[in-house]
Amino acid sequence: MNIKTEENIQEEILSEVKEGLLKERKQLPTKLFYDERGSALFDLICELEEYYPTRTELQIMQDNIKEIGSLLGEGTLLIELGSGSSTKIRLLLDHIPGLAGYVPIDISAEHLARSSESLKNKYPSLNIYSLAADYTKDFELPSINNPYDHIAAYYPGSTIGNFKPDEARKFLKRIAKIVGKNGGMIIGVDLKKDKKIIEAAYNDKNGVTADFNLNMLSHINNRLDSNFDVNKFSHLAFYNEMKGRIEMHLVSEENQRVRLNGTSISFEKGEDILTEYSYKYSIEDFTNLVSDIFEVRKVWTDRNNLFSIQYLRVK
């Protein structure tokens, strides 16, 4: 597989954005949340009172980290899919015995560089192989200079919920192929619960999630040749009970036209752009989803069953 240049990545993103905005029901790829400002805003979201997933997942990890680390075991090459706040990854780095190396992967090169440098200062003897890439697409691991016994992927934060179920299965098949024989995965899975709890997490009173959602348009303006007026769009998030998912949208506040790399795209007042799905699963639902790819070896939850961390092994 050829390594993609920044120009290749830019062309792919332009193509995805243009295709999504020219659909009858407009949509944008979730990965465009994460430019430098978007990554910083998401770190703020994770600290919000309403946003239960991060603190609940962290508590589950803290309560069970010795068992989690021992299950991964000696000689693990740890891959993190989406290098976010370093709090959770440090717990793993501190508790995996004989860790062979760490590969953080993130689409935001700036955010990745800062977090990797911070970890290098904290763990000077740890072999870190940073990879700026879109992990939702095919990618190759960087050259690993030291020996390892097996590979484990770490995918926290319920990000798997951003895929439709059939897309999630395809994605997990790709990850299973990358981690290979004897490979495993530690994954965060948000659980089904009271609608009010879910909706509050995506509509915080301080409007940080709204800023995060709207920042996607600023990211597109900065990365591509476009002229979105962020002030002419608003944030909308609600739980679709029938589909079992949160939906996040950007709603046009007026009739308007936006330029995107020479293409003119029209919006009617009230028309929306889908920016994110976040599916919630029961434990049985998720086991069924991955049943032909991974064996679910262990599930940890909080006492209120808001969230789960699951240990999967490749079949």
N, C-alpha and C positions, 0 to 999 in steps of 0.2 A: 504493500500500500504506500502511495506517495504521501509525503508530509505536505500538508496544505500550508500555503503562504498566507500572510495577512491579506493579500489581495484576493486570493481564492475565497477566504472566509468572508470578506467584505462583499464579494459578488454573490455568494450564497445567501447572506443575510438580506441584501437588497432584493434578490429574487423571492425569498420567503415573504418579506414584508409586502412587496408589490402584489404577489399572488393572494395573500391574505386580505388585503384591502380592496382588491377587485372582485372578491367573492360577493355573492348576493347578501350573505350574512358575514360581515367583516370580522376579521380576527387577526391577532398578532401573536407571534411565538413568545411563550413565557420567558425564555432565556433573555429576552431584551429588557427584563426588569433590572438586570445585573450589570450596569456600568458602575463606575466608581461610586457615584452618589447613590444609586439604587442599592448597592451592596451595603453602604453605610446606613441607609434608611431601613433596610431589612434587619440589620443588627439592632436598631432602635425598636423595631416592631417586636423583636424577640424579648425585649425587656418590659413590654406593656402589660399592665394588669389584666387586660381582656384576653391577651394572646396566651392561652394555656399551653399550646403544644411544646414550646421551648422549655419552660420551667418544669413541665411535667415529665418530658423526656429526660431532662437533666437529672431530675430526682430519681427516676427509674434507673438511670445509669449509675448514679452515686450509690444507690442501694444495692446494686447487683454487679458492680464493676469487677470485683475479683473473679466472679464466675464467668463473666463475659470475656475477660482477659485470658483466663485459663482455657476456655473453649477454643479461642483462636490459637493460642499456644506458641511454642518455640518455632523460630524460623519463619514467622509470618512476614510477608511483604504486604503492607497495608495501603490500599488505595482509597482515597476519599473523593467521592463524586460530588463536586461542588464544595470548594474550600470556603467555609463560612467563618463564624466566630470560633476562636481557637479553644474555648472552654471545654467543649465536649471532646474534641480530638485529643486534648492534653490528658484527659482522664484515660483514654485508651492507650496513649503513648506511655503513660506511667504504669500501666497494669498488664501490658502484653509481655510476657517473659521472653527474653531473647529476640526482640523485634529486629528483623533483618533490614527493614527500610520502610520509608513512607513516601507515597506518591500523591500529593494533593493536585487535583484537577479542577480548573475553573475557567470559565469563558472570559472573566475580567482579569486581564494580565496585571493591571495595577494592583487590584485587591489581592491577587495571588502572590505577587512579589512582596507586598508588605507583610502578609500573614506568614509566608515562608521565612522571611528574614527574622521575624519575631520568634518563630519556633527554632531557628538555627541558633539564636542567642540563648534560648532556654535549654536546648538539647544539642550541645556542640558535637557530641559523638554520634548523633543520629544521621544516617544517610537519607537525605531528602532529595527527591527527584521531581521538581515541580513541572507541571505540564499545563500550559495554556491551551485549552481545547474545548470544544463543544462535546461534552460527554454523552449527549443525547444522540449524537451521530456516531458512525464508525470512527474509532481512534486506535492508535497504537501506543503501547506503553513506551516510555523512554528507555534507553539502554540502562540496564541495572548492572552495576559493576561488582556487587558483592553477592555471594550465594544466598539463596533462600529456599525454604522447603515447600511453601505453598503460598497462594495469594488469597487475601480476603478483601472484599470491597466494603466500604463503610458509606451508607447512604442515609443520613439522619434527616430529621425535620419533616417527615411525612411528604417529602417531595415526590415520592412515587404517586401520590394522589393527583399530581398535575397532569398525568397521562390518563386518557380514556383507558378502560380495562384492557381492550385488545392491544392498544399501544403499549401499555405497561408490560404486557406479556412479551411483546416483541423486544422491548428494551431490556427486560430481565434475561431474555435468551441471549442477547448480545453480551451482557455482563457475565453471564455464566460461561460463555465461550472464552472471554478474556481471563477470568480467574481459573478456568480449566479444572482438570482432575484434582480432586482433594480440595478444591477451592470452596470458599464460603462467603457469606455476606451478613453483615449486621445492618438491619434496615429499620427505620422508624415508620410506623403505620398508624395514622390517626383513626380512631374508632368512632363508630356511629354513636350518637348521644342526643341529648335535648337540643332542638333546633335553636333555642335562644342562646345557648352557650356557644354554638358554632358561629352564628351570625354576629354576635358581639365581638368575636375574635377578628373579624374582617371589617368591622365598622367601629374602630376605637374612637373614644370621645375626643382625643387630641388630634385626630385627622392624619396620623402618621401613615396609616395604610392608604388613605386617599392620596397623599403625596407620593408614596411609593408607586401606586398605580399610574398616576399622572406623569411621573418621571420617565415612564417608558417613552412617551412622546418626545420629551426633551432628549433622551438618549438617541432616538431615531434622527432628530434634527442634527445632533452633534456628529452622528456616525455617517448618515446618508445625506443626500442633498434634498432636504425637505423643509417645510415651513409651517409645521403644526403650531397653532396658537393654543398653548396649554390652558389658558384662561377661558377658552371657549368649549372646554370639555369638563365633565364632572364624573366622580367616582360612584359606582353602584356595585354592591355585593349582596347576594342573597343565597339562601340554601334551597336547592331544588330537591325536595324530599323524594319525589318519584325516581330521580336519577341517583340520589344519594351523594350529592356533590354541592359544594359552594361554587357559585359562578361570579366572577369579577368582570365588570364591563367599564368602558369609558363611554359616556353618553355625550353626543354633540348637543350643545345648548342652543344652536341656531343653524339655519341653512348656511353652508359654507363650502368652499373648495380648498383643497390642500395640494400643494405641489410635491411630488416625490420623484426626484431624478428625471424630470422632464415629463412625467405623467401627471395629469390632473385628476384628482379623486374628489368626488362630490359627497357631501354629507347632508342629509336632511335633519331638521330639528328633531331631537328625540331618538335619532338613529344611534345605535351603539356598536362598539368594537369589543368583541370578546377577548379578554387578555389572560384569563386563567380559569381552569377548572381545578377544584381540589376535592377529589373523591374521598369519602370516608368508608371504612370497611368494618364488618364484624370480623372476628378472628377466623371464623369458619369461611367467610367470603374470601379472605386473603389466602388461606390455605388452598382453597379450590383454584384460585387464580394462578398460583405458582406450582400446582401439583405435578405437572409434567416437566418442570425445570429444576426445581429445588425441593428438598425435603425440609420441612420446618422442624428443626431440632429442639428449639426452645423459644418460649414466648414469656416476656416479662411485661407486666402492666402495673399501673398505679392502683391504689385502693378504690378509686372512683371509676375505674375502667374508662378513662378519657383517652388514653394513648397506649400504644404498645411498642416495644422494641423486640425484634424477632431475629433469631439466628438461623440462617438458612445454609444448607450444604448442597452442592451441585449433585444431581442424581447421576 
